[in-house]
Structures are given as structure tokens and as C-alpha cells.
């Protein structure tokens, strides 16, 4: 594709027709041309070239110079783009006003669609796409197997300057700029829900994915570009990382309070009659009973 064709393609993306884009590029930076000369330069059929010039003149992209013969010149590119930008903003503003007229009077409820899949491979592919678009920062959480599948895309993001906060359930499969923690507080303690697997990805506080396989095999995944959903997933990962860091720094007293693997915490959360200020004895009792 020639440079002129590439430039014309950019104008087509802005709403120009193929002929309009080729004619404007053909005139840009040149002395005024007749329709006949422009047809020869651009390959636009002569029966179409004058119709094309009339459209460009009406939209302010081309000016007519003289009458015998009529010649045409392109306006400066900055002037054209400035006009297009102003016109686009005006049309967006008008559309927003008109669309808001159709919004229900009760604005307290809105639909926020989520895309979903039940296929692990599709979930991983979507997570890779989110990483490919990341520009600044990414949160990742999941087991070694799921994170390992994202290795190439995570490394490419790191090369672009993206930093990471990573929580790995198992041995981290890679080292990336930022912080990586291994989930260790419940190692050696087996609950039914420990069979579950998950994958969480948040990029730049906007795009987010949450995938869960409660039994370890049947996956359910949702993703969306929505700051509110992203904040939810990010908050989950961040607070889980905080717990792991606290456990890393204070594992001995925490195990003493709540038993190996913090097993007693689950018992406390289930005991709604727990007396404030007296968790340690109950936690140790429950932990010793469950891990004996």
C-alpha cells in the first residue's frame, strides 16, 4: 500500500468515502488542479471526480479557485482536522442529549453487561488479551498453572514498562517488575474449598477478569472493562495479598492464635456467638480438633 493510500485510509476511518479521501490527498500540498487533472492523478473516474469535488467543497475540505477552468485546492490538514474534531464533539454532545431523553426517569438502576465463558482456554485467552492491552499496572492472582499460561504476555507487558502485583497459589512461574507473593497461610491445611481454582486479572484499574472453578474443573468466567468491577477484583486481590504479607511477617504468633494454616479462623467466622476479645482459646481449640 502506497503512502497516499495509507493516508486516504485514515480519512476513510474518519468518515470520508474512498473517492473523497483519495481526492483530498491528491490535492493536498499541490497547486490547484482541474477535475480532469485530479482524475489523472488519483485514478478517480472522470464521471465521479466532479461529484466528489462538490462534496468536498460543501464540507469545507476543498475550495474552488477560478471558473475557466475551475480549479480546486485542499485546505490545510490542520484546519480540516480541527473542523472534523469540533464537528465530532458537537455531534457527540447532540447524541448524548437526545439519548438521555429516552433514559427512564428512575436513574438509580442501570444494566452493566458482563461477558462470560465456561471454557478455561477461552478465559485464559481473554486474560492474555487484557495483558496485551495493559499500559501501567496489573494485578494477578491464581494458581501456578493458570499464571504460567500467561507468562509470555506478562513478560511482554513488563518489557513495555508495566508493573505487577502478583499473588500465586503455589510456586510463582515467573519474576516480573513489582511485587510477587506466594499464598502460604493455609498450606498444609485441606478444606473442601481448597479444591477450587481461580484466576483474577486487573489492568490499569479498568479491564478486569474473574474466573472460578469451584470443584477445580468446571470453570465460570466473567470479564468487562468497567472501573467498578475492576475495583472489586482488585480489592479482593490486594486484601488477600495483605493477609499473606502479614502471615509472612507474623506466622508464628498467628499460628499460635489460630492453629496451623490459620484453620481456626474458619471456625470463628462460622461461630456467630463468639465473644469479642476471646478468639484465641476458641481458635486453638477448633484448630487442634480439625487438624488432629
TILO-900745 format. One record per residue (C-alpha): x, y, z. Coordinates in pm, whole numbers, m for minus. Layout:
REM TILO-900745
ATOM|xx|yy|zz
ATOM|X|Y|Z
...
//
This chain:
REM TILO-900745
ATOM|xx|yy|zz
ATOM|0|0|0
ATOM|140|339|m102
ATOM|178|633|136
ATOM|m111|814|m36
ATOM|m335|510|6
ATOM|m240|475|372
ATOM|m322|842|432
ATOM|m652|809|247
ATOM|m737|506|463
ATOM|m703|721|777
ATOM|m959|964|631
ATOM|m1193|677|549
ATOM|m1178|582|917
ATOM|m1293|937|993
ATOM|m1598|904|771
ATOM|m1473|1002|425
ATOM|m1572|792|125
ATOM|m1294|626|m72
ATOM|m1322|881|m354
ATOM|m1341|1176|m116
ATOM|m1032|1061|72
ATOM|m832|997|m245
ATOM|m931|1332|m395
ATOM|m836|1530|m83
ATOM|m498|1354|m53
ATOM|m445|1404|m426
ATOM|m493|1782|m387
ATOM|m308|1824|m58
ATOM|21|2010|m92
ATOM|m24|2073|m463
ATOM|m118|2373|m676
ATOM|m489|2395|m761
ATOM|m593|2124|m1007
ATOM|m878|2086|m1250
ATOM|m1111|1794|m1216
ATOM|m955|1637|m1523
ATOM|m603|1667|m1378
ATOM|m717|1533|m1040
ATOM|m875|1233|m1213
ATOM|m543|1158|m1380
ATOM|m351|1194|m1051
ATOM|m583|986|m834
ATOM|m742|740|m1075
ATOM|m1092|856|m978
ATOM|m1315|811|m1286
ATOM|m1392|1142|m1457
ATOM|m1771|1098|m1426
ATOM|m1719|1076|m1045
ATOM|m1447|1331|m986
ATOM|m1665|1646|m1010
ATOM|m1932|1493|m787
ATOM|m1656|1412|m538
ATOM|m1519|1768|m554
ATOM|m1867|1911|m488
ATOM|m1896|1700|m171
ATOM|m1552|1802|m50
ATOM|m1628|2168|m117
ATOM|m1956|2151|75
ATOM|m1785|2000|379
ATOM|m1506|2258|373
ATOM|m1224|2022|282
ATOM|m1166|2174|m63
ATOM|m1204|2527|m205
ATOM|m1283|2620|m563
ATOM|m1037|2856|m730
ATOM|m1140|3033|m1050
ATOM|m1401|2946|m1312
ATOM|m1242|2900|m1653
ATOM|m1134|2638|m1598
ATOM|m1241|2567|m1242
ATOM|m957|2451|m1023
ATOM|m963|2307|m673
ATOM|m726|2322|m377
ATOM|m723|2132|m49
ATOM|m749|2327|276
ATOM|m463|2278|522
ATOM|m469|1944|702
ATOM|m468|2108|1049
ATOM|m766|2319|951
ATOM|m956|2017|820
ATOM|m882|1802|1125
ATOM|m972|2086|1361
ATOM|m1306|2122|1185
ATOM|m1366|1745|1199
ATOM|m1282|1735|1570
ATOM|m1514|2024|1650
ATOM|m1792|1871|1443
ATOM|m1745|1530|1606
ATOM|m1766|1676|1956
ATOM|m2080|1865|1860
ATOM|m2243|1550|1723
ATOM|m2149|1351|2033
ATOM|m2297|1623|2252
ATOM|m2616|1629|2046
ATOM|m2640|1249|2056
ATOM|m2591|1245|2434
ATOM|m2868|1499|2477
ATOM|m3106|1308|2253
ATOM|m3028|969|2406
ATOM|m3075|1099|2759
ATOM|m3431|1188|2664
ATOM|m3500|816|2635
ATOM|m3347|721|2969
ATOM|m3602|608|3225
ATOM|m3691|859|3492
ATOM|m3561|618|3756
ATOM|m3187|654|3701
ATOM|m3094|450|4008
ATOM|m3085|122|3814
ATOM|m2868|60|3511
ATOM|m2763|m250|3322
ATOM|m2387|m317|3331
ATOM|m2329|m614|3097
ATOM|m2058|m873|3162
ATOM|m1914|m1109|2903
ATOM|m1873|m1467|3016
ATOM|m1747|m1813|2924
ATOM|m1741|m2159|3081
ATOM|m1427|m2264|2896
ATOM|m1088|m2242|3071
ATOM|m899|m2193|2744
ATOM|m1127|m1904|2649
ATOM|m1081|m1750|2994
ATOM|m703|m1771|2962
ATOM|m719|m1622|2611
ATOM|m922|m1329|2741
ATOM|m675|m1280|3029
ATOM|m392|m1274|2775
ATOM|m577|m1010|2572
ATOM|m616|m794|2883
ATOM|m243|m824|2950
ATOM|m167|m733|2588
ATOM|m354|m403|2630
ATOM|m210|m317|2973
ATOM|m12|6|2989
ATOM|74|77|3355
ATOM|m15|m177|3623
ATOM|m159|m528|3654
ATOM|m292|m734|3945
ATOM|m273|m1112|3903
ATOM|m395|m1389|4130
ATOM|m422|m1760|4066
ATOM|m258|m2098|4087
ATOM|76|m2168|3926
ATOM|m87|m2347|3629
ATOM|m310|m2052|3538
ATOM|m40|m1789|3582
ATOM|209|m1996|3384
ATOM|m29|m1985|3084
ATOM|1|m1604|3091
ATOM|381|m1600|3103
ATOM|462|m1472|2753
ATOM|204|m1194|2763
ATOM|305|m1091|3114
ATOM|670|m1074|3008
ATOM|579|m864|2703
ATOM|382|m626|2925
ATOM|680|m596|3160
ATOM|900|m501|2865
ATOM|655|m218|2790
ATOM|705|m86|3144
ATOM|402|m246|3312
ATOM|447|m329|3682
ATOM|276|m615|3864
ATOM|123|m718|4196
ATOM|103|m1098|4188
ATOM|m40|m1348|4433
ATOM|44|m1706|4339
ATOM|m115|m2017|4492
ATOM|194|m2232|4451
ATOM|540|m2160|4317
ATOM|544|m1838|4111
ATOM|621|m1933|3749
ATOM|798|m1606|3663
ATOM|963|m1295|3806
ATOM|823|m960|3695
ATOM|875|m597|3798
ATOM|672|m516|4109
ATOM|569|m746|4393
ATOM|511|m1120|4393
ATOM|380|m1311|4695
ATOM|324|m1681|4740
ATOM|m2|m1772|4912
ATOM|127|m1968|5212
ATOM|m101|m1909|5510
ATOM|m316|m2219|5450
ATOM|m52|m2457|5315
ATOM|m85|m2799|5475
ATOM|m449|m2745|5570
ATOM|m703|m2905|5338
ATOM|m1059|m2773|5320
ATOM|m1318|m2875|5067
ATOM|m1297|m2532|4909
ATOM|m921|m2571|4861
ATOM|m1008|m2777|4553
ATOM|m1127|m2454|4393
ATOM|m913|m2276|4136
ATOM|m940|m1919|4025
ATOM|m782|m1657|3802
ATOM|m806|m1283|3865
ATOM|m665|m1014|3635
ATOM|m699|m636|3660
ATOM|m523|m400|3419
ATOM|m490|m26|3471
ATOM|m788|m16|3705
ATOM|m1029|m65|3414
ATOM|m1023|m406|3244
ATOM|m1085|m698|3478
ATOM|m1144|m1074|3464
ATOM|m1261|m1314|3734
ATOM|m1266|m1689|3668
ATOM|m1354|m1960|3919
ATOM|m1364|m2339|3913
ATOM|m1523|m2434|4249
ATOM|m1451|m2803|4205
ATOM|m1126|m2749|4021
ATOM|m1261|m2837|3675
ATOM|m1586|m2661|3581
ATOM|m1488|m2302|3508
ATOM|m1706|m1992|3513
ATOM|m1553|m1666|3394
ATOM|m1669|m1307|3351
ATOM|m1481|m1004|3222
ATOM|m1556|m643|3141
ATOM|m1394|m304|3107
ATOM|m1562|m131|3399
ATOM|m1380|60|3677
ATOM|m1635|m55|3937
ATOM|m1592|m426|3860
ATOM|m1216|m373|3834
ATOM|m1214|m215|4180
ATOM|m1399|m517|4318
ATOM|m1150|m771|4178
ATOM|m852|m551|4264
ATOM|m976|m512|4622
ATOM|m1005|m890|4656
ATOM|m650|m946|4532
ATOM|m500|m662|4733
ATOM|m657|m767|5063
ATOM|m557|m1129|5005
ATOM|m202|m1007|4945
ATOM|m214|m803|5266
ATOM|m310|m1115|5463
ATOM|m27|m1311|5305
ATOM|226|m1040|5385
ATOM|103|m1024|5744
ATOM|126|m1403|5770
ATOM|478|m1399|5626
ATOM|589|m1145|5885
ATOM|394|m1286|6182
ATOM|342|m1655|6107
ATOM|448|m1783|6449
ATOM|206|m1579|6666
ATOM|m73|m1621|6410
ATOM|m33|m1999|6409
ATOM|m33|m1991|6787
ATOM|m357|m1793|6791
ATOM|m546|m1967|6513
ATOM|m373|m2301|6468
ATOM|m165|m2438|6177
ATOM|m267|m2284|5850
ATOM|m495|m2041|6037
ATOM|m755|m2318|6043
ATOM|m921|m2161|6348
ATOM|m1023|m1855|6152
ATOM|m1283|m2056|5964
ATOM|m1434|m2177|6291
ATOM|m1453|m1824|6430
ATOM|m1626|m1693|6119
ATOM|m1886|m1970|6150
ATOM|m1948|m1912|6526
ATOM|m2184|m1618|6541
ATOM|m2198|m1637|6921
ATOM|m1824|m1570|6955
ATOM|m1746|m1331|7239
ATOM|m1542|m1026|7136
ATOM|m1193|m1023|7281
ATOM|m1166|m1401|7335
ATOM|m1077|m1552|6996
ATOM|m750|m1722|7085
ATOM|m868|m2007|7305
ATOM|m1161|m2092|7078
ATOM|m939|m2075|6772
ATOM|m676|m2303|6920
ATOM|m942|m2549|7036
ATOM|m1108|m2564|6696
ATOM|m775|m2575|6511
ATOM|m641|m2859|6725
ATOM|m968|m3051|6679
ATOM|m970|m3010|6299
ATOM|m605|m3083|6236
ATOM|m559|m3368|6485
//
